[in-house]
Amino acid sequence: MQHQIEFRPAALKDLKAFPKRDLVRIKKKIEDIAATLPNPDQTRMEGRTDLHKVRVGDYRIIYTIDADRLIILIVKIGHRKDVYKNLPPPQ
């Protein structure tokens, strides 16, 4: 069963800043995540049990998984050098 994708407002704002070529790759990766969820043990961020990350070239997509409601919440999208700064606190 496919997961539903939701975005935090900040993540939607992040999407608008990407060049079109990179934006197409990022959107494709988000669709792939929804269709076939990567192994959570491999994507879990070190030191954070609530956040996961996936790589798209030099960019990273940070997300959470709500397995009960089949929802993936995109928290932040950005360049690998900046994306890990100012992450939201654990929930």
Summary of the structure (lengths in Angstrom):
residues: 91
radius of gyration: 12.3
end to end distance: 25.7
largest distance: 34.6
contacts: 228
relative contact order: 0.23
helix: 30%
strand: 30%
